[in-house]
Amino acid sequence: MMIRRDRAMTAISVMLDIGFHAGRTNTVNAADIAERMGLARRGMEPLLQALSRGGLVDSVRGPRGGYRLSRPPRDIRLSEIVSIALADGEEPSHGPGGRLQEVVTAQLWGEMDDAVREKLHALTLDDLLRRAAAAGLRRPTLEPITFAI
């Protein structure tokens, strides 16, 4: 898992962005997420679709459409986000061969992967949102649109 961490980290960052800027009641569009993260929207779309298929985000159509969390942040474990993000990804490439690598290095990487999995399972999206608040980041407030005729 550690070898393919870019897609996993991007998925966690996307979910954090959606949780921070939209939550469960508002929506945020893919273009805004991509701009804030400095990524190409085209490259992010498959990940957003996977998160939607996995039941972590709802995709809302229409002029005020976009993405929102499908359930409370406290119910979304980081391990679930990573699992969905890596489900349709490519298999990691095999490292160097040999008996020493097989007996020592491969076991070391396995132990580190297990530790990462345990940490990801212990944390929720809500934990990350609390870290953002503790760092002084303020969630945006959406002002209601008023029309005058």
Contacts in CASP RR format, 6 or more apart in sequence:
PFRMAT RR
TARGET T0000
AUTHOR 0000-0000-0000
METHOD contacts of the structure
MODEL  1
MMIRRDRAMTAISVMLDIGFHAGRTNTVNAADIAERMGLARRGMEPLLQA
LSRGGLVDSVRGPRGGYRLSRPPRDIRLSEIVSIALADGEEPSHGPGGRL
QEVVTAQLWGEMDDAVREKLHALTLDDLLRRAAAAGLRRPTLEPITFAI
1 8 0 8 1.000
1 82 0 8 1.000
1 86 0 8 1.000
1 92 0 8 1.000
1 113 0 8 1.000
1 116 0 8 1.000
1 117 0 8 1.000
2 109 0 8 1.000
2 112 0 8 1.000
2 113 0 8 1.000
2 116 0 8 1.000
3 92 0 8 1.000
3 93 0 8 1.000
4 86 0 8 1.000
4 89 0 8 1.000
4 90 0 8 1.000
4 92 0 8 1.000
7 47 0 8 1.000
7 85 0 8 1.000
7 86 0 8 1.000
7 89 0 8 1.000
8 81 0 8 1.000
8 82 0 8 1.000
8 85 0 8 1.000
8 86 0 8 1.000
10 37 0 8 1.000
10 39 0 8 1.000
10 44 0 8 1.000
10 47 0 8 1.000
10 85 0 8 1.000
11 47 0 8 1.000
11 50 0 8 1.000
11 51 0 8 1.000
11 81 0 8 1.000
11 82 0 8 1.000
11 84 0 8 1.000
11 85 0 8 1.000
12 78 0 8 1.000
12 81 0 8 1.000
12 82 0 8 1.000
12 128 0 8 1.000
13 37 0 8 1.000
14 33 0 8 1.000
14 37 0 8 1.000
14 44 0 8 1.000
14 47 0 8 1.000
14 48 0 8 1.000
14 51 0 8 1.000
15 51 0 8 1.000
15 56 0 8 1.000
15 57 0 8 1.000
15 69 0 8 1.000
15 76 0 8 1.000
15 81 0 8 1.000
15 125 0 8 1.000
16 125 0 8 1.000
16 128 0 8 1.000
16 129 0 8 1.000
16 132 0 8 1.000
17 28 0 8 1.000
17 33 0 8 1.000
17 36 0 8 1.000
17 37 0 8 1.000
18 28 0 8 1.000
18 33 0 8 1.000
18 57 0 8 1.000
18 67 0 8 1.000
18 68 0 8 1.000
18 69 0 8 1.000
19 69 0 8 1.000
19 73 0 8 1.000
19 125 0 8 1.000
19 129 0 8 1.000
20 129 0 8 1.000
20 132 0 8 1.000
20 137 0 8 1.000
20 139 0 8 1.000
21 28 0 8 1.000
21 32 0 8 1.000
21 33 0 8 1.000
21 36 0 8 1.000
21 139 0 8 1.000
21 140 0 8 1.000
22 28 0 8 1.000
22 66 0 8 1.000
22 67 0 8 1.000
22 68 0 8 1.000
22 69 0 8 1.000
23 68 0 8 1.000
23 69 0 8 1.000
23 73 0 8 1.000
24 68 0 8 1.000
24 69 0 8 1.000
24 70 0 8 1.000
24 71 0 8 1.000
24 72 0 8 1.000
25 68 0 8 1.000
26 68 0 8 1.000
26 142 0 8 1.000
27 60 0 8 1.000
27 64 0 8 1.000
27 65 0 8 1.000
27 66 0 8 1.000
27 67 0 8 1.000
27 68 0 8 1.000
28 66 0 8 1.000
28 67 0 8 1.000
28 68 0 8 1.000
29 65 0 8 1.000
29 66 0 8 1.000
29 67 0 8 1.000
30 41 0 8 1.000
30 44 0 8 1.000
30 45 0 8 1.000
30 48 0 8 1.000
30 66 0 8 1.000
30 67 0 8 1.000
31 41 0 8 1.000
33 44 0 8 1.000
33 48 0 8 1.000
33 67 0 8 1.000
34 40 0 8 1.000
34 41 0 8 1.000
34 44 0 8 1.000
37 44 0 8 1.000
47 85 0 8 1.000
48 57 0 8 1.000
48 59 0 8 1.000
48 67 0 8 1.000
49 59 0 8 1.000
50 84 0 8 1.000
50 85 0 8 1.000
50 87 0 8 1.000
50 88 0 8 1.000
51 57 0 8 1.000
51 67 0 8 1.000
51 81 0 8 1.000
51 84 0 8 1.000
51 85 0 8 1.000
52 58 0 8 1.000
52 59 0 8 1.000
52 67 0 8 1.000
53 84 0 8 1.000
54 84 0 8 1.000
55 70 0 8 1.000
55 84 0 8 1.000
56 69 0 8 1.000
56 70 0 8 1.000
56 71 0 8 1.000
56 76 0 8 1.000
56 80 0 8 1.000
56 81 0 8 1.000
56 84 0 8 1.000
57 67 0 8 1.000
57 68 0 8 1.000
57 69 0 8 1.000
57 70 0 8 1.000
58 67 0 8 1.000
58 68 0 8 1.000
58 69 0 8 1.000
58 70 0 8 1.000
59 66 0 8 1.000
59 67 0 8 1.000
60 66 0 8 1.000
60 67 0 8 1.000
60 68 0 8 1.000
69 76 0 8 1.000
69 125 0 8 1.000
72 126 0 8 1.000
73 124 0 8 1.000
73 125 0 8 1.000
73 126 0 8 1.000
73 129 0 8 1.000
74 124 0 8 1.000
74 125 0 8 1.000
74 126 0 8 1.000
75 124 0 8 1.000
76 124 0 8 1.000
76 125 0 8 1.000
76 126 0 8 1.000
77 120 0 8 1.000
77 121 0 8 1.000
77 123 0 8 1.000
77 124 0 8 1.000
77 125 0 8 1.000
78 120 0 8 1.000
78 121 0 8 1.000
78 123 0 8 1.000
78 124 0 8 1.000
78 125 0 8 1.000
78 128 0 8 1.000
79 117 0 8 1.000
79 120 0 8 1.000
79 121 0 8 1.000
81 125 0 8 1.000
82 120 0 8 1.000
95 101 0 8 1.000
96 105 0 8 1.000
132 139 0 8 1.000
133 139 0 8 1.000
END
